[in-house]
Amino acid sequence: MLRRVLLAAPALLLAARASAQSLTGRTVQLIVPYPPGGGNDIGARALAPLLERELGASIVVVNRPGAASQLGMAQLARAAPDGLTIGYGLWPQTTTLYLDPSRQTPFTRASFTPLCLHVTDPGAIVVKADSPLRSLAELVAAARARPDDFRMMDNGRFGHEHLASVQLQQLAGLAFNQIHFQGAGPAIVALLSSQTEAGIFAVGTANASVRQGLMRAIAVLSPQESPYLPGVPTAAAQGFDIVAGSTRAFVAPAGLPAGLKLAWAGALERAILSPEHREKMEQLAIPITYRGPEEFARYWELEEAALVPLMQALLRPGGN
């Protein structure tokens, strides 16, 4: 067995080099299944110039929002596995889409080739800067005073923001008027125009608005406080043990040849771990948590297994 692996390795490296050369001078479509302005769009556009350098190809970022990323991910799943179309998706959102039978998504995990995990950006519960709410205790008290009327919003049903809100409601023993938006861009506009009392965003998405004094973060949904939101306590420190975040990763259509998979995985690793990209992501307050194709594939499998019972509960009548 080991002999076969050792003999196959040089052949795969040659295939990867040939595949990389086949992309040189070509135009590659990078599908972002969300509107411009959100964390996925920002992350994809930050990496695109470095991928162009690594591949010698032109990278065109194409926003295909709609149906909580279903439209864009469906387009990616239908694309030819020729290395000229890849996608930058969001987890757990991608997984919860196909675990919801009512959506009849034309894809499952098997519809994609995992390339790499890019970042895991923890969530943050935020309010408008002039809101009187300054802690989770105050938020819960306000929601309890207005049963079923307190407006909490998220970036899309069954995304990490929605699931974290469900956890908060369960732990607090109350119900919000949960409002779902199609992506972070529209959700930010809604919060800043006082259409909702509070919302949940990834830290990297909320950071700019917080620094500009437009929003105030009252909790981070990570095990430790975020260096990008100094002084903001964790939800756990405020009595609500919630850990949630936005995992963003690169995938290609299923059936991508081994050589192209290796070529893309290598280019992505070099671009993501480059000093330029590390510096850029630090400026954007988005932490890099790179994982290669195999680790990402395993992460996805484990996430799917954990989400199945939660989705079943949320999809029952009366689920939020």
C-alpha positions as CSV (number, residue, x, y, z in Angstrom):
1,M,0.0,0.0,0.0
2,L,2.8,2.4,1.0
3,R,4.6,1.6,-2.3
4,R,1.5,2.5,-4.3
5,V,1.2,5.8,-2.4
6,L,4.9,6.7,-3.0
7,L,4.6,5.8,-6.7
8,A,1.5,7.9,-7.1
9,A,2.8,11.0,-5.4
10,P,5.1,12.1,-8.2
11,A,2.4,11.5,-10.8
12,L,0.0,13.6,-8.8
13,L,2.6,16.4,-8.5
14,L,3.1,16.3,-12.2
15,A,-0.7,16.4,-12.8
16,A,-1.0,19.4,-10.4
17,R,1.8,21.3,-12.2
18,A,0.2,20.6,-15.6
19,S,-3.2,21.6,-14.3
20,A,-1.9,24.8,-12.8
21,Q,-0.3,25.6,-16.2
22,S,-3.7,24.9,-17.9
23,L,-5.2,27.7,-15.8
24,T,-2.5,30.3,-16.7
25,G,-3.9,33.1,-18.8
26,R,-7.5,31.9,-18.2
27,T,-10.4,33.7,-16.6
28,V,-11.7,32.0,-13.4
29,Q,-15.1,32.8,-11.9
30,L,-15.2,33.0,-8.1
31,I,-18.8,32.7,-7.0
32,V,-19.8,34.5,-3.8
33,P,-23.4,33.5,-3.0
34,Y,-24.1,36.7,-1.0
35,P,-24.5,40.4,-1.8
36,P,-21.6,42.8,-1.9
37,G,-20.4,44.2,1.4
38,G,-20.7,41.2,3.7
39,G,-17.9,39.1,5.2
40,N,-17.9,36.5,2.4
41,D,-17.6,39.2,-0.3
42,I,-14.9,41.0,1.7
43,G,-12.9,37.8,2.2
44,A,-13.1,36.7,-1.4
45,R,-12.1,40.1,-2.8
46,A,-9.2,40.4,-0.3
47,L,-7.8,37.1,-1.6
48,A,-8.5,37.4,-5.3
49,P,-5.4,39.4,-6.3
50,L,-3.1,37.0,-4.6
51,L,-4.8,34.0,-6.3
52,E,-4.2,35.8,-9.6
53,R,-0.6,36.0,-8.8
54,E,-0.3,32.3,-7.8
55,L,-2.2,31.0,-10.8
56,G,-1.4,33.5,-13.5
57,A,-5.1,33.7,-14.1
58,S,-7.7,36.4,-14.0
59,I,-10.1,36.0,-11.0
60,V,-13.5,37.5,-11.5
61,V,-15.6,37.7,-8.3
62,V,-19.2,37.2,-9.1
63,N,-21.9,37.9,-6.5
64,R,-24.9,35.5,-6.9
65,P,-27.1,36.3,-3.8
66,G,-30.5,34.9,-3.1
67,A,-32.3,32.3,-1.1
68,A,-29.8,32.4,1.8
69,S,-26.9,31.5,-0.6
70,Q,-28.8,28.6,-2.3
71,L,-28.9,30.3,-5.7
72,G,-25.1,30.8,-5.8
73,M,-24.2,27.4,-4.4
74,A,-26.6,25.7,-6.8
75,Q,-24.9,27.5,-9.7
76,L,-21.5,26.3,-8.5
77,A,-22.8,22.8,-8.1
78,R,-24.0,22.8,-11.8
79,A,-20.7,24.3,-13.1
80,A,-18.3,22.1,-15.1
81,P,-15.5,20.6,-12.9
82,D,-12.8,22.2,-15.0
83,G,-11.1,24.4,-12.4
84,L,-12.5,27.6,-14.0
85,T,-15.4,28.0,-11.5
86,I,-14.9,27.9,-7.8
87,G,-17.0,29.2,-4.9
88,Y,-16.5,30.9,-1.5
89,G,-19.3,29.6,0.7
90,L,-20.4,29.9,4.3
91,W,-20.8,27.2,6.9
92,P,-23.1,26.1,8.6
93,Q,-25.3,27.9,6.1
94,T,-24.4,25.6,3.2
95,T,-25.1,22.5,5.3
96,T,-28.4,23.7,6.8
97,L,-29.7,24.5,3.3
98,Y,-29.6,20.9,2.1
99,L,-30.7,19.6,5.5
100,D,-34.0,21.5,5.1
101,P,-36.2,19.3,2.9
102,S,-38.6,22.1,2.1
103,R,-35.9,23.9,0.1
104,Q,-35.4,21.0,-2.3
105,T,-31.8,22.1,-2.9
106,P,-30.2,20.7,-6.0
107,F,-27.0,19.9,-4.0
108,T,-25.7,18.1,-1.0
109,R,-22.2,17.8,0.5
110,A,-21.4,15.3,-2.3
111,S,-22.0,18.0,-4.9
112,F,-18.8,19.8,-4.1
113,T,-15.0,19.3,-3.9
114,P,-13.6,20.8,-0.7
115,L,-10.6,22.9,-1.4
116,C,-9.8,24.6,1.9
117,L,-11.2,26.3,4.9
118,H,-10.2,30.0,5.0
119,V,-11.5,31.6,8.2
120,T,-13.7,31.0,11.2
121,D,-15.0,34.4,12.3
122,P,-16.8,34.3,15.7
123,G,-20.2,35.9,16.0
124,A,-21.1,39.1,18.0
125,I,-24.4,40.4,19.3
126,V,-24.7,44.0,18.4
127,V,-27.1,46.9,18.8
128,K,-27.3,50.4,17.2
129,A,-24.9,52.8,18.9
130,D,-27.7,54.8,20.4
131,S,-29.5,51.8,21.8
132,P,-30.1,51.8,25.6
133,L,-29.1,48.1,25.7
134,R,-25.6,47.5,27.0
135,S,-25.5,43.8,28.0
136,L,-27.2,40.5,27.3
137,A,-29.1,40.9,30.6
138,E,-30.6,44.1,29.4
139,L,-31.4,42.7,26.0
140,V,-33.1,39.7,27.6
141,A,-35.1,42.0,30.0
142,A,-36.2,44.1,27.0
143,A,-37.3,41.0,25.1
144,R,-39.1,39.6,28.1
145,A,-41.0,42.9,28.5
146,R,-42.2,42.7,24.9
147,P,-43.0,39.0,24.4
148,D,-42.8,37.9,20.7
149,D,-42.3,41.6,19.7
150,F,-38.6,42.1,20.3
151,R,-37.0,42.2,16.9
152,M,-33.7,40.2,16.5
153,M,-32.3,39.8,13.0
154,D,-29.9,37.6,11.2
155,N,-28.3,37.3,7.8
156,G,-30.3,34.3,6.7
157,R,-32.4,31.5,8.1
158,F,-30.4,28.6,9.6
159,G,-27.1,30.5,9.3
160,H,-24.8,30.7,12.4
161,E,-26.4,34.0,13.4
162,H,-29.9,32.5,13.4
163,L,-28.8,29.3,15.2
164,A,-27.1,31.4,17.9
165,S,-30.2,33.5,18.3
166,V,-32.2,30.3,18.8
167,Q,-29.8,29.2,21.5
168,L,-30.1,32.5,23.3
169,Q,-33.9,32.3,23.2
170,Q,-33.8,28.7,24.5
171,L,-31.3,29.6,27.3
172,A,-33.3,32.7,28.3
173,G,-36.7,31.0,28.0
174,L,-38.2,33.6,25.7
175,A,-39.0,34.2,22.0
176,F,-37.9,37.0,19.7
177,N,-39.5,38.2,16.6
178,Q,-36.8,36.7,14.4
179,I,-36.3,38.6,11.1
180,H,-34.2,36.9,8.4
181,F,-32.3,38.9,5.8
182,Q,-30.5,37.8,2.6
183,G,-26.9,38.6,3.6
184,A,-25.0,40.9,5.9
185,G,-25.3,44.0,3.7
186,P,-29.1,44.3,4.0
187,A,-29.0,43.2,7.6
188,I,-26.6,46.0,8.5
189,V,-28.8,48.6,6.8
190,A,-31.8,47.3,8.7
191,L,-30.1,47.6,12.1
192,L,-28.7,51.0,11.4
193,S,-32.2,52.2,10.3
194,S,-33.7,50.9,13.5
195,Q,-35.8,48.2,11.8
196,T,-34.6,45.8,14.5
197,E,-33.4,46.2,18.1
198,A,-30.5,43.9,17.8
199,G,-28.7,41.5,15.5
200,I,-25.9,39.0,15.2
201,F,-23.0,39.4,12.8
202,A,-19.6,37.9,12.5
203,V,-17.0,40.0,14.2
204,G,-15.2,40.8,11.0
205,T,-18.5,42.0,9.5
206,A,-19.5,44.2,12.5
207,N,-16.0,45.5,13.2
208,A,-16.0,48.5,10.8
209,S,-19.5,49.7,12.0
210,V,-18.4,49.3,15.6
211,R,-15.2,51.3,15.1
212,Q,-17.1,54.0,13.2
213,G,-19.4,54.4,16.2
214,L,-22.5,53.2,14.3
215,M,-23.0,49.9,16.3
216,R,-22.2,48.7,19.8
217,A,-21.2,45.1,20.4
218,I,-22.6,43.7,23.7
219,A,-21.3,40.1,23.5
220,V,-19.0,38.0,21.5
221,L,-19.8,34.4,20.8
222,S,-16.4,32.9,21.2
223,P,-14.6,31.1,24.1
224,Q,-12.4,34.1,24.7
225,E,-12.9,37.8,24.1
226,S,-12.0,39.0,20.6
227,P,-8.9,41.1,20.1
228,Y,-10.9,43.0,17.5
229,L,-13.6,44.0,19.9
230,P,-11.5,44.7,23.1
231,G,-13.5,45.0,26.3
232,V,-16.6,43.2,24.9
233,P,-17.4,40.3,27.2
234,T,-18.2,36.8,25.9
235,A,-21.8,35.5,26.0
236,A,-20.6,32.8,28.4
237,A,-19.2,35.4,30.8
238,Q,-22.7,37.0,30.9
239,G,-24.4,33.7,31.7
240,F,-25.2,32.4,28.2
241,D,-22.9,29.6,27.0
242,I,-23.1,30.2,23.3
243,V,-20.2,29.7,20.9
244,A,-21.0,30.4,17.2
245,G,-19.3,31.8,14.2
246,S,-19.0,32.0,10.4
247,T,-16.8,29.5,8.7
248,R,-15.9,30.5,5.2
249,A,-14.3,28.1,2.8
250,F,-13.5,27.4,-0.9
251,V,-15.1,24.6,-2.8
252,A,-15.3,23.5,-6.4
253,P,-17.9,21.4,-8.2
254,A,-17.8,17.7,-7.6
255,G,-15.7,15.7,-10.0
256,L,-12.8,18.1,-10.0
257,P,-9.8,16.1,-11.3
258,A,-7.1,15.3,-8.8
259,G,-4.5,17.4,-10.6
260,L,-6.7,20.5,-10.6
261,K,-7.7,19.9,-7.0
262,L,-4.0,19.9,-5.9
263,A,-3.3,22.9,-8.1
264,W,-6.1,24.9,-6.5
265,A,-5.3,23.7,-3.0
266,G,-1.7,24.7,-3.4
267,A,-2.5,28.1,-4.8
268,L,-5.0,28.8,-2.1
269,E,-2.7,27.7,0.7
270,R,0.2,29.9,-0.6
271,A,-2.1,32.9,-1.0
272,I,-3.9,32.6,2.3
273,L,-0.8,32.1,4.3
274,S,1.2,34.8,2.6
275,P,2.3,37.8,4.7
276,E,0.3,40.1,2.5
277,H,-2.9,38.3,3.1
278,R,-2.3,37.9,6.8
279,E,-1.7,41.6,7.1
280,K,-4.9,42.4,5.0
281,M,-7.1,40.1,7.1
282,E,-5.7,41.6,10.3
283,Q,-6.8,45.0,9.1
284,L,-10.2,43.6,8.3
285,A,-10.4,42.0,11.8
286,I,-10.9,38.5,10.3
287,P,-8.9,35.7,11.8
288,I,-7.3,33.2,9.4
289,T,-7.9,29.6,10.4
290,Y,-6.6,27.8,7.3
291,R,-7.3,24.0,6.9
292,G,-6.4,22.0,3.8
293,P,-8.8,19.9,1.7
294,E,-8.8,16.8,3.9
295,E,-9.2,18.6,7.2
296,F,-12.0,20.8,5.7
297,A,-13.8,17.7,4.4
298,R,-13.7,16.1,7.8
299,Y,-14.9,19.3,9.5
300,W,-17.8,19.4,7.1
301,E,-18.7,15.8,7.8
302,L,-18.7,16.4,11.6
303,E,-20.7,19.6,11.3
304,E,-23.4,17.9,9.2
305,A,-23.7,15.1,11.8
306,A,-24.1,17.6,14.6
307,L,-26.6,19.7,12.7
308,V,-29.0,16.9,11.7
309,P,-30.8,16.7,15.1
310,L,-30.8,20.5,15.6
311,M,-32.4,21.0,12.2
312,Q,-35.0,18.3,12.8
313,A,-36.0,20.2,16.0
314,L,-36.2,23.6,14.3
315,L,-38.2,22.2,11.4
316,R,-40.9,20.8,13.6
317,P,-44.1,22.9,13.9
318,G,-43.4,25.8,16.3
319,G,-39.6,25.8,15.6
320,N,-38.1,29.3,15.4
